[in-house]
Amino acid sequence: MRGKAEVNRIRTKGTANRKAIRRGAEPVLRTVIRATMDRVRSAFNSVIKSERYSRFTLQPEEDGERHVEVKLHDNATDDDTEVGQAGGSPSFRPAPPRQSRNTLCYMALGLLIVFVIGYMVGFISHRKPRVEAVSCSKGTEVEEQTIVDVPRPAEVQLDWNDVTELLKQKLTAPNFVQTLRDFDLPNHSAGSEDDKKLGNRMFEEFKTLEMEPWTDKHYVQLPTPDSNHTNRVVFGSEVFEPKGYLAYSATGKVQGKLVYGSYGRKEDLDVLQKKNVELKDCVLLLRAGKLSFAEKVDNAEAKGASAVLIYPDPQDYTYTITTELYGHVHLGSGDPYTPGFPSFNHTQFPPTKSSGLPQIPAQTITASVATTLLQKIGGPAADASFRGGINSVSYTLGGSENVTVEVNNALVNTELHNVFGVIKGFQDPDRYVVLGAQRDAWGKGYARAAVGTSMLLELAKAFHAMVEKDGFRPRRSLVFASWSAGEYGSVGATEWLEGYMSSIDKSVLTYISLDGAVMGRGSFIASASPLLYSLIESTLKEVKSPLGSGAVYDMVGKSNWEAKVLRPMAMDDPAYPFLAFSGIPSISFHFINPNTESYTYYGTNLDSMDHLDYQTNHRTGEITAVAAQFAGQMALRLVHDHLLNLDVSRYGGLITKSVSQIYRRVKQLSQSGQLKDVSPNWLNLARGSFQRAASSITNDIYNTDLYDKEACRILNDRIMSVERSLISPYVSPIDTPFRHLLLGRGSHTLAFITETTDMEQLHTQLALATWNLQLCANAMVGDIWDLDNEI
């Protein structure tokens, strides 16, 4: 401190000395300059041989200095002279020519004197002070030296190893064991008082963590069984009244021939038609599994069936034969009575319904009821692929016995609460990663909701502690979302997306779903946008395996990890609306038992702590901690690094594969004469534009200083544009909500073009898909002058 004070004293003293020198020098210099200027004026006017004259006006200014004003006139008059004299400005006439030699000498001398005086003034005014350098050690002599301004050191940031180790330390199995117990609730169906209480609890937890929580309210219509008019299945003299049900089923009473259709896949129903089993107006009996309930009902309706019954076959589900099933059959997400727009209280609801609502009744039944029906169904024998695990049944296809299905579900106006908390970024707070979990369930919903909600809360606590106590400074924000009505088809999440669609897709870097993260042990599967594939791989290599030594990457097997881990994202995946509806890179992942694809207790009252503990070999807390580390580490990478860890090159292979399939099909149709004047070349050129745009991003990353915040943000915005630019602008979200060109559903997708038999529609959709892909390439390039105009 003494050293700094001494430096400031010497610096101040030096400044005062310089000012004194200037003050003392100024009168002398002014006198010399004035005399010199008089000589110069006299010499200058002597040189002039014409009648032209110069008027030098020396007007005193407020600061005491005089400023020289030069005016040249071609035709001077006596009036001009008089005006000049009256104004106090002397006028000079030309001197005789004989004085020119002496005059030139005076001029040269005058100019030299002005130059020397100017140099001296500049030297005195601007030379750097020399001051004593102060040593911090006692008794050291002070030496004179020039002070140099030293730049301030940059703020110290925790490196990657530091933040991942901190996260691991805070996400421990004992913490999760306690939190999981706290969220093990008997009932929290969507919109119920228990659901709202749980939402309020999350709000208070976020508030305690100073995460500025807020609530997003929606008003939707949720179907529930009518207690006064139960759902019924009548088969001969047998009458069944199941407790389970399928939300969004059409209501009414229908009768038809009972037909067994295995899982209800398109290929299963094609087998029935090949065996001459009539599907029109029949009641299809289908096994649960392989497809979502909504897809089964949609396939049946497309074949002309009048109703659908769905049961859990013992071959697929090992629980008791009296277990009830719950689910929904909306071929979409969100509130189907406000398709494409949010269900806020002030919304003017038009008489519009989602195109994904079925027009036929659908009902779940138990394996016990299905056994009774299959024993008496009759008809031809089913193929081996159709046969299930009911030992007392021969599995015939039916088509001869009538069955009656009656569905009386009622719509109930329900208020939903989504709850949010945020940890704001320190550089780009308007860019954020969203981590979300549903908190509602049909029954206990332990694996379905309790695990995800526990992970959400523990991750929020961990990140908060890292920021508050450990000096972690995320560049971007982290948003924690607790959704309601997830069991009805991600209703709460989709309504939020619809409500803020215009800003969310430009701000959300990635959505990480925590739903169903723990289903078992020994294996790992994930569904995600291709942009996240590289990030998934690196995270698998860094997160420790729950089975012992090594990483999760070692647990799944190092060779060909993509084939072992990655799955196409299904329509009923909670991350699907974010990806296919809003164009946000998304992921859902699951620690699961080997050789399984789903959790057997979903949609039943058996989704409990005991059953999940059995699936995890009583290591649920430990595996949940590892799952939280996986989700947290992905989020960390996205908010910690300068550059977003989204790999734009990973879409290249998928696009090339899809375009190649279309190319072959169009060529075949053209050669057969079914398709005329249509070429796939334009689509191939658009694919090339996409590849070049992806390469340009890679090259710009290589050539950019990633510590330049503005340059890095521009690059990140280009990377973020990829997913949302693959959302087709040519279809309505009301009719076709999942508008993604590659991963969506509908006639706008590249997959549809390879399958459709309507040549006119193929022609139109090929053109629109071409421009959709080209628009994506243009968005990736960024600057309008760099756009690729080959098409």
DAVENCOR-V915195 format. One record per residue. N is the residue number from 1. RES is the residue in one letter. SS is DSSP state (a for helix, b for strand, c for the rest). D_CENTER is the distance of its C-alpha to the mean C-alpha in Angstrom with 1 decimal. Layout:
N RES SS D_CENTER
N RES SS D_CENTER
This chain:
1 M c 49.6
2 R a 53.2
3 G a 52.2
4 K a 49.7
5 A a 52.3
6 E a 54.9
7 V a 52.6
8 N a 51.9
9 R a 55.6
10 I a 56.7
11 R a 54.0
12 T a 55.2
13 K a 58.8
14 G a 58.1
15 T a 56.5
16 A a 59.5
17 N a 61.9
18 R a 60.2
19 K a 60.5
20 A a 64.1
21 I a 64.9
22 R a 63.4
23 R a 65.3
24 G a 68.6
25 A a 68.1
26 E a 67.1
27 P a 70.7
28 V a 72.3
29 L a 69.8
30 R a 70.0
31 T a 73.9
32 V a 73.7
33 I a 71.1
34 R a 73.3
35 A a 76.4
36 T a 74.7
37 M a 73.3
38 D a 76.8
39 R a 78.2
40 V a 75.4
41 R a 75.9
42 S a 79.6
43 A a 79.1
44 F a 76.6
45 N a 78.8
46 S a 81.8
47 V a 79.9
48 I c 79.2
49 K c 81.9
50 S c 81.0
51 E c 81.2
52 R c 77.5
53 Y b 76.8
54 S b 74.0
55 R b 73.2
56 F b 71.4
57 T b 70.4
58 L b 69.9
59 Q b 68.4
60 P b 67.8
61 E c 64.3
62 E c 63.1
63 D c 62.2
64 G c 65.7
65 E c 64.8
66 R b 66.3
67 H b 64.3
68 V b 66.1
69 E b 66.0
70 V b 67.4
71 K b 68.8
72 L b 70.6
73 H b 73.0
74 D c 75.0
75 N c 77.8
76 A c 78.7
77 T c 81.3
78 D a 83.4
79 D a 81.4
80 D a 78.3
81 T a 80.2
82 E a 81.4
83 V a 78.0
84 G a 76.8
85 Q a 79.7
86 A a 79.3
87 G c 75.7
88 G c 76.5
89 S c 75.3
90 P c 78.1
91 S b 78.8
92 F c 80.2
93 R c 82.5
94 P c 82.6
95 A c 85.1
96 P c 87.9
97 P a 86.9
98 R a 89.3
99 Q a 86.9
100 S a 84.0
101 R a 84.5
102 N a 84.5
103 T a 81.6
104 L a 79.4
105 C a 80.1
106 Y a 79.2
107 M a 75.9
108 A a 74.9
109 L a 75.9
110 G a 74.0
111 L a 70.8
112 L a 71.1
113 I a 71.6
114 V a 68.6
115 F a 66.4
116 V a 67.7
117 I a 67.3
118 G a 63.7
119 Y a 62.9
120 M a 64.4
121 V a 62.6
122 G a 59.2
123 F a 60.0
124 I a 61.0
125 S a 58.0
126 H a 55.2
127 R c 56.3
128 K c 54.1
129 P c 55.6
130 R c 56.7
131 V b 56.2
132 E b 56.8
133 A b 54.1
134 V c 53.9
135 S c 53.8
136 C c 52.4
137 S c 55.3
138 K c 58.6
139 G c 61.7
140 T c 60.0
141 E c 61.4
142 V c 59.1
143 E b 58.8
144 E b 58.0
145 Q b 54.9
146 T c 52.4
147 I c 49.4
148 V c 46.1
149 D c 42.7
150 V c 40.5
151 P c 36.6
152 R c 34.8
153 P c 33.0
154 A c 29.2
155 E c 27.5
156 V c 27.5
157 Q c 24.1
158 L c 24.0
159 D c 23.5
160 W a 21.4
161 N a 24.4
162 D a 25.0
163 V a 21.7
164 T a 21.5
165 E a 25.1
166 L a 24.6
167 L a 21.8
168 K a 24.2
169 Q a 27.1
170 K a 25.4
171 L c 24.2
172 T c 27.6
173 A a 29.2
174 P a 31.7
175 N a 29.1
176 F a 27.4
177 V a 30.8
178 Q a 31.5
179 T a 28.2
180 L a 28.3
181 R a 31.8
182 D a 30.8
183 F c 28.3
184 D c 30.8
185 L c 31.8
186 P c 34.1
187 N c 32.3
188 H c 29.2
189 S c 28.7
190 A c 26.2
191 G c 27.5
192 S c 30.5
193 E a 32.0
194 D a 30.9
195 D a 27.3
196 K a 27.5
197 K a 29.3
198 L a 26.7
199 G a 24.0
200 N a 26.4
201 R a 26.7
202 M a 23.0
203 F a 23.2
204 E a 26.2
205 E a 24.7
206 F a 21.7
207 K a 24.4
208 T a 26.5
209 L c 23.8
210 E c 23.5
211 M c 19.9
212 E c 20.7
213 P c 20.0
214 W b 19.8
215 T b 20.4
216 D b 19.1
217 K b 22.1
218 H b 22.5
219 Y b 25.8
220 V b 25.9
221 Q b 28.7
222 L b 28.8
223 P b 31.6
224 T b 34.0
225 P c 37.4
226 D c 40.3
227 S c 42.8
228 N c 45.7
229 H c 45.0
230 T c 43.7
231 N c 42.1
232 R b 44.8
233 V b 45.6
234 V b 49.2
235 F b 50.7
236 G c 54.5
237 S c 55.9
238 E b 52.8
239 V b 50.5
240 F b 47.2
241 E c 45.1
242 P c 41.8
243 K c 39.7
244 G c 36.4
245 Y c 34.8
246 L b 32.0
247 A b 30.1
248 Y c 29.9
249 S c 33.0
250 A c 35.4
251 T c 38.4
252 G b 42.1
253 K b 44.8
254 V b 45.2
255 Q b 47.6
256 G b 47.6
257 K b 48.6
258 L b 46.7
259 V b 45.1
260 Y b 43.3
261 G c 40.2
262 S c 38.8
263 Y c 35.0
264 G c 34.8
265 R c 33.0
266 K a 33.9
267 E a 36.1
268 D a 37.8
269 L a 38.8
270 D a 40.0
271 V a 42.3
272 L a 43.8
273 Q a 44.5
274 K a 46.2
275 K c 48.4
276 N c 49.3
277 V c 47.8
278 E c 47.3
279 L c 43.8
280 K c 44.4
281 D c 44.8
282 C c 44.7
283 V b 43.0
284 L b 40.8
285 L b 40.8
286 L b 37.7
287 R b 36.5
288 A c 33.2
289 G c 30.8
290 K c 29.3
291 L c 27.6
292 S c 26.1
293 F a 28.7
294 A a 27.2
295 E a 27.6
296 K a 31.1
297 V a 32.2
298 D a 30.7
299 N a 32.6
300 A a 35.7
301 E a 35.6
302 A a 35.3
303 K c 38.5
304 G c 40.3
305 A c 40.5
306 S c 41.4
307 A b 39.7
308 V b 37.9
309 L b 38.7
310 I b 36.4
311 Y b 37.7
312 P c 36.8
313 D c 39.2
314 P c 40.6
315 Q c 39.8
316 D c 36.0
317 Y c 36.3
318 T c 38.9
319 Y c 39.1
320 T c 42.1
321 I c 43.0
322 T c 42.8
323 T c 39.1
324 E c 37.4
325 L c 34.1
326 Y c 31.5
327 G b 28.5
328 H b 27.4
329 V c 28.0
330 H c 25.5
331 L c 24.1
332 G c 20.8
333 S c 18.8
334 G c 19.2
335 D c 22.5
336 P c 24.5
337 Y c 26.7
338 T c 24.1
339 P c 22.2
340 G c 19.5
341 F c 19.9
342 P c 19.7
343 S c 22.7
344 F c 23.4
345 N c 27.0
346 H c 27.8
347 T c 26.4
348 Q c 29.3
349 F c 29.0
350 P c 30.4
351 P c 32.3
352 T c 29.5
353 K c 28.4
354 S c 25.7
355 S c 27.0
356 G c 25.9
357 L c 28.6
358 P c 31.5
359 Q c 35.0
360 I c 36.9
361 P b 37.4
362 A b 35.8
363 Q b 36.9
364 T b 36.6
365 I c 39.8
366 T c 40.8
367 A a 42.1
368 S a 45.5
369 V a 45.5
370 A a 44.2
371 T a 47.1
372 T a 49.6
373 L a 48.2
374 L a 48.1
375 Q a 51.6
376 K c 53.0
377 I c 50.7
378 G c 53.1
379 G c 52.5
380 P c 52.2
381 A b 50.9
382 A c 47.3
383 D c 46.3
384 A a 45.5
385 S a 41.8
386 F a 42.0
387 R c 43.9
388 G c 42.4
389 G c 43.7
390 I c 46.1
391 N c 49.4
392 S c 51.6
393 V c 50.0
394 S c 50.8
395 Y c 47.7
396 T b 49.2
397 L c 47.4
398 G b 49.2
399 G b 49.7
400 S b 53.0
401 E b 52.5
402 N b 51.1
403 V b 48.5
404 T b 47.4
405 V b 43.9
406 E b 43.5
407 V b 40.2
408 N c 40.4
409 N c 37.0
410 A b 36.6
411 L b 33.6
412 V b 33.2
413 N b 31.4
414 T b 29.0
415 E b 27.1
416 L b 23.8
417 H b 22.1
418 N b 18.5
419 V b 18.6
420 F b 16.1
421 G b 16.6
422 V b 14.9
423 I b 15.8
424 K c 15.3
425 G c 14.6
426 F c 17.8
427 Q c 16.8
428 D b 13.5
429 P b 13.2
430 D b 11.3
431 R b 8.1
432 Y b 7.0
433 V b 6.1
434 V b 7.5
435 L b 10.5
436 G b 12.6
437 A b 16.0
438 Q b 18.6
439 R c 21.9
440 D c 24.2
441 A c 26.4
442 W c 29.5
443 G c 31.7
444 K c 31.0
445 G c 27.8
446 Y a 27.9
447 A a 25.7
448 R a 23.6
449 A a 22.9
450 A a 24.8
451 V a 23.3
452 G a 19.7
453 T a 20.6
454 S a 22.7
455 M a 19.9
456 L a 17.6
457 L a 20.6
458 E a 21.7
459 L a 18.4
460 A a 18.4
461 K a 22.0
462 A a 21.5
463 F a 18.8
464 H a 21.0
465 A a 24.1
466 M a 22.7
467 V a 21.9
468 E a 25.2
469 K a 27.6
470 D a 26.5
471 G c 25.2
472 F c 21.6
473 R c 19.6
474 P c 15.9
475 R c 14.7
476 R b 11.5
477 S b 11.3
478 L b 11.0
479 V b 11.0
480 F b 13.3
481 A b 13.8
482 S b 17.1
483 W b 17.3
484 S c 20.6
485 A c 22.0
486 G a 19.9
487 E a 23.2
488 Y a 23.6
489 G c 20.6
490 S c 17.5
491 V a 19.1
492 G a 17.8
493 A a 14.1
494 T a 14.6
495 E a 16.7
496 W a 14.2
497 L a 11.7
498 E a 14.9
499 G a 16.0
500 Y c 13.3
501 M a 12.0
502 S a 13.0
503 S a 10.9
504 I a 7.8
505 D a 6.5
506 K a 7.4
507 S a 6.3
508 V b 3.1
509 L b 2.5
510 T b 3.3
511 Y b 5.8
512 I b 9.3
513 S b 12.2
514 L c 15.5
515 D c 17.7
516 G c 20.6
517 A c 19.7
518 V b 23.5
519 M c 25.9
520 G c 28.5
521 R c 29.2
522 G b 30.0
523 S b 27.1
524 F b 23.3
525 I b 21.2
526 A b 17.5
527 S b 15.6
528 A b 12.4
529 S c 10.9
530 P a 13.3
531 L a 10.9
532 L a 11.0
533 Y a 14.7
534 S a 15.9
535 L a 14.0
536 I a 15.5
537 E a 18.8
538 S a 19.0
539 T a 18.0
540 L a 20.7
541 K a 23.1
542 E a 22.6
543 V c 22.6
544 K b 26.2
545 S c 27.4
546 P c 28.6
547 L c 31.7
548 G c 33.2
549 S c 33.2
550 G c 30.6
551 A b 26.8
552 V a 24.9
553 Y a 25.0
554 D a 28.8
555 M a 28.8
556 V a 27.2
557 G c 29.3
558 K c 28.6
559 S c 29.7
560 N c 27.4
561 W a 24.7
562 E a 22.3
563 A a 25.0
564 K a 25.6
565 V a 22.1
566 L b 19.8
567 R c 20.2
568 P c 19.0
569 M c 16.7
570 A c 19.1
571 M c 18.9
572 D c 19.7
573 D c 16.9
574 P c 14.9
575 A c 11.6
576 Y a 12.9
577 P a 12.3
578 F a 8.5
579 L a 9.0
580 A a 12.3
581 F a 12.4
582 S c 9.3
583 G c 8.0
584 I c 4.6
585 P c 5.5
586 S b 7.4
587 I b 10.7
588 S b 13.8
589 F b 16.8
590 H b 20.4
591 F b 23.4
592 I b 26.2
593 N b 29.8
594 P c 30.8
595 N c 31.4
596 T c 29.5
597 E c 26.4
598 S c 26.2
599 Y c 27.6
600 T c 30.9
601 Y c 31.1
602 Y c 28.0
603 G c 29.2
604 T c 32.5
605 N c 34.2
606 L c 34.6
607 D c 31.0
608 S c 32.5
609 M a 32.6
610 D a 35.7
611 H a 34.3
612 L a 31.2
613 D a 33.4
614 Y a 35.6
615 Q a 32.7
616 T c 31.7
617 N c 35.3
618 H c 35.1
619 R c 32.4
620 T a 29.6
621 G a 29.1
622 E a 28.9
623 I a 26.5
624 T a 24.2
625 A a 24.3
626 V a 23.3
627 A a 20.5
628 A a 19.2
629 Q a 19.7
630 F a 17.7
631 A a 14.6
632 G a 15.3
633 Q a 15.9
634 M a 12.6
635 A a 10.9
636 L a 13.8
637 R a 13.4
638 L a 9.9
639 V a 11.4
640 H a 14.9
641 D c 15.2
642 H c 15.8
643 L c 13.9
644 L c 10.5
645 N c 11.6
646 L c 10.2
647 D c 13.4
648 V a 13.8
649 S a 17.3
650 R a 16.6
651 Y a 16.3
652 G a 19.7
653 G a 21.8
654 L a 20.3
655 I a 20.9
656 T a 24.3
657 K a 25.3
658 S a 24.5
659 V a 26.2
660 S a 29.2
661 Q a 29.7
662 I a 29.7
663 Y a 32.0
664 R a 34.5
665 R a 34.6
666 V a 35.1
667 K a 37.9
668 Q a 39.5
669 L a 39.5
670 S a 40.9
671 Q a 43.6
672 S a 44.7
673 G c 44.9
674 Q c 42.5
675 L c 40.1
676 K c 41.4
677 D c 40.2
678 V c 36.7
679 S c 35.3
680 P c 32.1
681 N a 32.5
682 W a 30.2
683 L a 27.3
684 N a 28.2
685 L a 28.2
686 A a 24.7
687 R a 23.7
688 G a 25.5
689 S a 23.6
690 F a 20.3
691 Q a 21.8
692 R a 23.2
693 A a 20.0
694 A a 18.3
695 S a 21.5
696 S a 21.5
697 I a 18.1
698 T a 19.7
699 N a 22.9
700 D a 21.4
701 I a 19.7
702 Y a 23.1
703 N c 24.9
704 T c 22.8
705 D c 23.6
706 L c 20.4
707 Y c 22.1
708 D c 22.1
709 K a 19.3
710 E a 19.3
711 A a 19.5
712 C a 16.7
713 R a 14.4
714 I a 15.6
715 L a 14.8
716 N a 11.2
717 D a 10.8
718 R a 12.6
719 I a 10.5
720 M a 7.3
721 S a 9.8
722 V a 10.7
723 E a 8.8
724 R a 9.2
725 S a 12.7
726 L c 13.6
727 I b 13.7
728 S c 17.4
729 P c 18.8
730 Y c 22.1
731 V c 21.8
732 S c 21.7
733 P c 19.1
734 I c 22.4
735 D c 24.0
736 T c 21.3
737 P c 18.1
738 F c 16.5
739 R c 16.5
740 H b 14.8
741 L c 17.5
742 L c 17.5
743 L c 16.2
744 G c 17.1
745 R c 20.6
746 G c 23.1
747 S c 25.4
748 H c 22.8
749 T c 21.6
750 L a 23.3
751 A a 24.6
752 F a 26.5
753 I a 28.2
754 T a 29.6
755 E a 31.1
756 T c 32.3
757 T c 36.0
758 D c 35.9
759 M a 36.7
760 E a 36.1
761 Q a 32.6
762 L a 31.9
763 H a 33.0
764 T a 30.8
765 Q a 27.6
766 L a 28.2
767 A a 28.4
768 L a 25.2
769 A a 23.2
770 T a 24.7
771 W a 23.5
772 N a 20.0
773 L a 19.8
774 Q a 21.5
775 L a 19.2
776 C a 16.2
777 A a 18.5
778 N a 19.5
779 A a 16.0
780 M a 15.6
781 V a 19.0
782 G c 18.2
783 D c 21.8
784 I a 23.9
785 W a 26.9
786 D a 25.3
787 L c 24.4
788 D c 26.0
789 N c 28.5
790 E c 30.2
791 I c 29.6
